[in-house]
């Protein structure tokens, strides 16, 4: 008789655990996927580098339109 009671308790706990896992999976699937911080920082650094390179390559900027003196 006690074995039967133990089996029932185990079944109930397994059902609860499976229901919890299903709810958790549903919540995770509804949440938007985030980019890791390192990816966002890397993309920002690349954009800044391209922006700076674009300014340096611009022929109308003051630095490239006038010949400068080289000093030591």
Secondary structure, DSSP 8 states (H G I E B T S, - for coil): -HHHHHHHHHHHHHHHHHHHHHHHHHHHHHS-----HHHHHHHHHHHHHHHHHHHHT-TTSHHHHS------
